[in-house]
Amino acid sequence: MDKELITCDRPGINPKWPRPKAIETRLKKVPAWIVQQSREAIADYVSRADCDPSRELPNKRNVTNSEAAKLGARESFQTLDGAPQDPEWLRRLADWARYHEIGLKQKYFWHHQFREIFPDRPEGLRMLNLSESAAMMGVFAMLGWRDKVTYSGYLCHAAVNQSFQLELQYTEEHKRAQIFMLQLFADWKGDASHAWPPYASDEPIYQHLLASWRTPDASLLIPCLLAACDRHTHQCGNDTLSRFYEFNSDIGLERVPVEILFLLRLREWEGLGNPSIDHPLMSAPFDVLPAEQPIPPLDELMAGTLRRAQMDWPQYDQVLSLESLRMLAKSTGTS
């Protein structure tokens, strides 16, 4: 492959890129009650306390509780942010990734079911956080969970092809790094697609990587991978009304190369070698791909969440089947 085709101009490291100490300080300020509050909401769903007619807003339609998606993603990202100081980070990450897996299914299902129940509202729900879900696809890849990467990638494409994603995030926030990951997934599988808006193709660094990520000569990727690492450092900050960051202080991952490691894992699964990338973003423990991690069993809350959803909705497993998602992931309609 022509070297010139994969030469990228480097933007340089952002001098305002958050230092490791700043990340540590932020993590220490996260209140412990947030996790407990989420667990209690999930427990209400599992025990059907959310359907109590004495409650102010009883769950009369058996809405599938998706709190685990938000909880799983938030805790996964915080685990990654704290990984340099946590020798148990991979085990913790695996546990929280399973929460997101179950919660995302819950959220997707209810978006689908909403349109069945409310045919007079063709606009449907648009509450699925596509950026978060794409980043979690990268988490599954970091853990070495190939089947779950496949499933989540198809689910993300099925969701965006049906306009389930948050509209503002899609139309104005322009999360190019996360869309790049979804485009990589589509190229890897070959049968997922979406008619992305023009902004999804306006980053030359990502376009070069999309065109060349399968090159047998891993060294040819280094210039663009270094440029992508630089770019990551410029996408960290606090969102404003007019400026949005792909790795903002809410989602975290400012010093976690999730998009880079995703590409490297796909290359590994394709039987291709990977280059060594000398960049501060690729510092330990993110300087190497982790070994494939065991998939932990569902805990009581997640197993109960799944049981209730399947009891309430006989079509639950069919709507969420890989075959159904793969079919919808082939659509190229705009959102």
C-alpha positions as CSV (number, residue, x, y, z in Angstrom):
1,M,0.0,0.0,0.0
2,D,1.3,3.5,-0.9
3,K,2.8,5.2,2.1
4,E,1.6,8.5,1.0
5,L,-2.0,7.4,1.3
6,I,-1.6,6.9,5.0
7,T,0.5,9.9,5.9
8,C,-1.3,12.2,8.4
9,D,-0.5,15.7,9.6
10,R,-0.1,15.7,13.4
11,P,-2.0,18.4,15.4
12,G,0.4,17.9,18.3
13,I,-0.5,17.2,21.9
14,N,-3.0,19.7,23.4
15,P,-1.1,21.6,26.2
16,K,-4.4,21.7,28.1
17,W,-4.8,17.9,28.0
18,P,-5.8,16.8,31.6
19,R,-2.9,15.5,33.6
20,P,-3.2,12.1,35.4
21,K,-3.4,13.9,38.7
22,A,-6.4,15.8,37.6
23,I,-8.1,12.6,36.6
24,E,-7.3,11.1,40.0
25,T,-8.7,14.1,41.8
26,R,-11.9,14.0,39.9
27,L,-12.5,10.3,40.6
28,K,-12.1,10.9,44.3
29,K,-14.9,13.4,44.2
30,V,-17.5,11.0,42.7
31,P,-20.2,10.5,45.4
32,A,-20.7,6.9,46.4
33,W,-24.4,7.2,46.6
34,I,-24.8,7.4,42.8
35,V,-24.2,3.7,42.3
36,Q,-26.5,2.8,45.2
37,Q,-29.3,5.0,43.7
38,S,-29.0,3.2,40.4
39,R,-29.0,-0.2,42.0
40,E,-32.2,0.6,43.9
41,A,-33.9,1.7,40.7
42,I,-33.0,-1.6,39.1
43,A,-34.1,-3.5,42.2
44,D,-37.5,-1.8,42.0
45,Y,-37.8,-3.1,38.5
46,V,-36.8,-6.6,39.3
47,S,-39.2,-6.8,42.3
48,R,-41.9,-5.0,40.4
49,A,-42.0,-2.3,43.0
50,D,-42.1,0.1,40.1
51,C,-45.6,-1.2,39.3
52,D,-47.0,-0.4,42.7
53,P,-50.3,1.4,42.1
54,S,-49.7,3.5,45.2
55,R,-46.7,5.1,43.6
56,E,-47.1,8.5,42.0
57,L,-46.0,7.2,38.6
58,P,-46.7,3.4,38.5
59,N,-45.1,1.6,35.6
60,K,-48.4,0.7,33.9
61,R,-46.9,-0.3,30.6
62,N,-44.0,-2.5,32.0
63,V,-41.4,-0.1,30.5
64,T,-38.1,-2.0,30.4
65,N,-35.8,-0.3,33.0
66,S,-32.5,0.7,31.3
67,E,-30.7,2.2,34.3
68,A,-28.1,-0.5,33.9
69,A,-26.9,1.0,30.6
70,K,-26.1,4.3,32.2
71,L,-24.7,2.8,35.3
72,G,-22.6,0.2,33.4
73,A,-21.1,2.8,31.0
74,R,-20.4,5.4,33.8
75,E,-18.7,2.9,36.0
76,S,-16.8,1.3,33.1
77,F,-15.4,4.6,32.0
78,Q,-14.5,5.5,35.6
79,T,-12.7,2.2,36.0
80,L,-10.7,2.9,32.8
81,D,-9.9,6.4,34.1
82,G,-8.6,4.9,37.3
83,A,-6.9,1.9,35.7
84,P,-3.3,3.1,36.1
85,Q,-3.7,3.0,39.9
86,D,-5.9,-0.1,40.0
87,P,-4.4,-3.6,39.5
88,E,-7.9,-5.1,39.5
89,W,-9.2,-2.8,36.7
90,L,-9.9,-5.5,34.1
91,R,-12.0,-7.6,36.5
92,R,-14.0,-4.5,37.5
93,L,-14.3,-3.4,33.9
94,A,-15.7,-6.8,32.9
95,D,-18.4,-6.7,35.7
96,W,-19.6,-3.2,34.7
97,A,-19.5,-4.0,31.0
98,R,-22.1,-6.7,31.6
99,Y,-24.4,-4.1,33.2
100,H,-24.2,-2.0,30.2
101,E,-24.8,-5.0,27.9
102,I,-28.1,-5.8,29.7
103,G,-29.1,-2.2,30.1
104,L,-28.6,-1.3,26.4
105,K,-30.8,-4.2,25.4
106,Q,-33.5,-2.9,27.7
107,K,-33.2,0.6,26.2
108,Y,-33.2,-0.6,22.6
109,F,-36.2,-2.9,23.2
110,W,-38.3,-0.1,24.7
111,H,-37.5,2.2,21.7
112,H,-38.8,-0.6,19.5
113,Q,-41.8,-1.3,21.6
114,F,-42.7,2.4,22.0
115,R,-43.5,2.6,18.3
116,E,-45.7,-0.5,18.5
117,I,-47.7,0.9,21.4
118,F,-47.9,4.5,20.2
119,P,-48.4,4.4,16.4
120,D,-49.7,7.9,16.5
121,R,-46.3,9.1,17.4
122,P,-44.2,8.2,14.4
123,E,-41.2,10.2,15.7
124,G,-40.8,7.7,18.4
125,L,-38.3,7.9,21.2
126,R,-34.8,9.3,20.7
127,M,-33.1,8.5,24.0
128,L,-30.3,6.0,23.0
129,N,-26.8,7.4,23.7
130,L,-25.0,6.4,20.6
131,S,-21.7,7.9,21.6
132,E,-21.7,6.1,24.9
133,S,-22.7,2.8,23.3
134,A,-20.0,3.1,20.6
135,A,-17.4,3.7,23.3
136,M,-18.7,0.6,25.2
137,M,-18.2,-1.4,22.0
138,G,-14.6,-0.4,22.4
139,V,-14.7,-1.6,26.0
140,F,-15.9,-5.0,24.9
141,A,-13.0,-5.0,22.4
142,M,-10.5,-4.1,25.1
143,L,-11.8,-7.1,27.1
144,G,-11.4,-9.3,24.1
145,W,-15.1,-10.2,23.8
146,R,-15.5,-10.6,20.1
147,D,-19.0,-11.9,20.1
148,K,-20.2,-8.9,22.2
149,V,-18.4,-6.5,20.0
150,T,-20.3,-8.0,17.1
151,Y,-23.6,-7.8,18.8
152,S,-23.2,-4.3,20.1
153,G,-21.9,-3.0,16.7
154,Y,-25.0,-4.4,15.0
155,L,-27.3,-3.0,17.7
156,C,-25.8,0.5,17.4
157,H,-26.3,0.4,13.6
158,A,-29.8,-0.9,14.0
159,A,-30.6,1.8,16.5
160,V,-29.2,4.7,14.3
161,N,-31.0,3.3,11.2
162,Q,-34.3,3.6,13.1
163,S,-33.5,7.0,14.6
164,F,-33.3,5.8,18.2
165,Q,-30.3,7.9,19.0
166,L,-30.3,11.2,20.8
167,E,-31.0,13.8,18.2
168,L,-28.9,16.6,19.6
169,Q,-25.9,14.4,19.9
170,Y,-26.3,13.2,16.3
171,T,-27.0,16.5,14.7
172,E,-24.9,19.0,16.7
173,E,-22.4,17.3,19.0
174,H,-20.7,15.4,16.2
175,K,-18.9,12.7,18.1
176,R,-16.5,11.8,15.3
177,A,-14.3,9.4,17.3
178,Q,-17.2,7.3,18.3
179,I,-18.6,7.3,14.8
180,F,-15.2,6.4,13.5
181,M,-15.4,3.3,15.6
182,L,-18.8,2.4,14.2
183,Q,-17.5,2.9,10.7
184,L,-14.6,0.7,11.5
185,F,-17.0,-2.0,12.7
186,A,-19.0,-1.7,9.5
187,D,-15.9,-2.1,7.4
188,W,-14.8,-5.1,9.5
189,K,-18.1,-6.9,9.2
190,G,-19.0,-5.8,5.7
191,D,-22.8,-5.9,6.1
192,A,-23.6,-3.0,8.4
193,S,-24.1,0.5,7.1
194,H,-25.6,3.9,7.7
195,A,-26.0,7.1,5.6
196,W,-23.9,9.2,8.0
197,P,-24.1,13.0,7.7
198,P,-21.1,14.8,6.0
199,Y,-19.4,15.6,9.3
200,A,-18.8,11.8,9.8
201,S,-16.3,11.9,6.9
202,D,-14.6,15.3,7.4
203,E,-11.7,14.2,9.7
204,P,-8.8,13.2,7.4
205,I,-7.0,11.3,10.1
206,Y,-9.9,8.9,10.5
207,Q,-10.5,8.7,6.7
208,H,-6.9,7.6,6.2
209,L,-7.2,5.0,8.9
210,L,-10.5,3.7,7.6
211,A,-8.9,3.2,4.2
212,S,-5.7,1.5,5.5
213,W,-6.4,-0.2,8.8
214,R,-6.0,-3.7,7.2
215,T,-2.6,-3.0,5.8
216,P,-0.2,-6.0,6.4
217,D,2.7,-3.6,7.2
218,A,1.7,-2.3,10.6
219,S,4.5,0.3,10.6
220,L,2.7,2.2,7.8
221,L,-0.1,3.0,10.3
222,I,2.1,4.7,12.8
223,P,1.9,8.3,11.4
224,C,-1.9,8.3,11.4
225,L,-2.2,6.5,14.7
226,L,0.1,9.1,16.3
227,A,-2.1,11.8,14.7
228,A,-5.2,10.1,16.1
229,C,-3.6,10.1,19.5
230,D,-2.9,13.8,19.2
231,R,-6.4,14.4,18.1
232,H,-7.7,12.6,21.2
233,T,-5.9,15.1,23.5
234,H,-7.7,18.0,21.7
235,Q,-11.1,16.3,22.3
236,C,-11.0,16.6,26.1
237,G,-12.7,19.4,27.9
238,N,-16.0,20.7,29.4
239,D,-18.9,21.0,27.0
240,T,-20.5,24.4,26.4
241,L,-23.6,25.4,24.5
242,S,-21.5,25.8,21.4
243,R,-18.5,23.5,21.8
244,F,-18.7,19.8,22.3
245,Y,-15.9,17.3,23.1
246,E,-15.8,13.6,22.3
247,F,-14.1,12.8,25.6
248,N,-15.6,15.4,27.8
249,S,-15.3,15.5,31.6
250,D,-18.8,13.9,32.0
251,I,-18.0,10.7,30.0
252,G,-14.3,10.7,30.9
253,L,-11.8,8.6,28.9
254,E,-9.5,11.7,28.4
255,R,-6.4,9.5,28.8
256,V,-7.9,6.3,27.6
257,P,-7.2,5.5,23.9
258,V,-10.4,3.5,23.4
259,E,-10.7,4.3,19.7
260,I,-7.0,3.3,19.0
261,L,-7.2,0.1,21.0
262,F,-10.5,-0.8,19.1
263,L,-8.6,-0.6,15.8
264,L,-5.7,-2.6,17.1
265,R,-8.1,-5.3,18.4
266,L,-9.8,-5.6,15.1
267,R,-6.4,-6.0,13.4
268,E,-5.5,-8.7,15.9
269,W,-8.8,-10.5,15.2
270,E,-7.9,-10.3,11.4
271,G,-4.6,-12.0,12.1
272,L,-2.6,-8.8,11.5
273,G,0.3,-7.6,13.6
274,N,0.2,-4.3,15.5
275,P,2.7,-1.5,15.7
276,S,4.2,-0.1,18.9
277,I,2.9,3.5,19.4
278,D,5.1,5.9,21.3
279,H,2.7,8.4,22.6
280,P,1.6,9.6,26.1
281,L,-1.9,8.5,25.4
282,M,-0.7,5.0,25.0
283,S,0.8,4.8,28.5
284,A,0.5,1.8,30.7
285,P,-1.8,-0.1,31.1
286,F,-3.0,1.0,27.6
287,D,0.3,0.4,25.9
288,V,-0.7,-3.2,25.1
289,L,-3.9,-5.0,24.3
290,P,-5.1,-6.9,27.4
291,A,-5.5,-10.7,27.1
292,E,-9.0,-11.9,26.5
293,Q,-10.9,-11.7,29.8
294,P,-13.4,-14.2,31.2
295,I,-17.0,-13.2,30.8
296,P,-18.5,-13.0,34.4
297,P,-21.9,-14.4,35.0
298,L,-24.8,-12.0,35.4
299,D,-25.3,-11.0,39.0
300,E,-28.7,-11.2,40.7
301,L,-29.8,-7.7,39.6
302,M,-29.0,-8.3,35.9
303,A,-30.3,-11.8,35.9
304,G,-33.5,-10.6,37.5
305,T,-33.8,-7.7,35.0
306,L,-33.5,-10.1,32.1
307,R,-36.1,-12.5,33.6
308,R,-38.7,-9.8,34.2
309,A,-38.3,-8.4,30.6
310,Q,-38.7,-11.8,29.1
311,M,-41.8,-12.5,31.2
312,D,-43.4,-9.2,30.4
313,W,-42.6,-9.3,26.7
314,P,-42.7,-12.7,24.8
315,Q,-41.2,-11.0,21.8
316,Y,-38.2,-9.7,23.8
317,D,-35.6,-12.2,22.7
318,Q,-36.7,-12.1,19.0
319,V,-36.5,-8.3,18.8
320,L,-33.1,-8.4,20.3
321,S,-31.8,-11.4,18.4
322,L,-28.6,-11.0,16.5
323,E,-30.4,-11.9,13.3
324,S,-33.0,-9.1,13.7
325,L,-30.3,-6.5,14.5
326,R,-28.1,-7.6,11.6
327,M,-31.0,-7.2,9.2
328,L,-31.8,-3.6,10.5
329,A,-28.1,-2.7,10.5
330,K,-28.0,-3.1,6.8
331,S,-30.4,-0.2,6.2
332,T,-28.8,3.0,4.8
333,G,-31.6,5.4,5.7
334,T,-30.7,8.8,7.2
335,S,-31.6,9.7,10.7
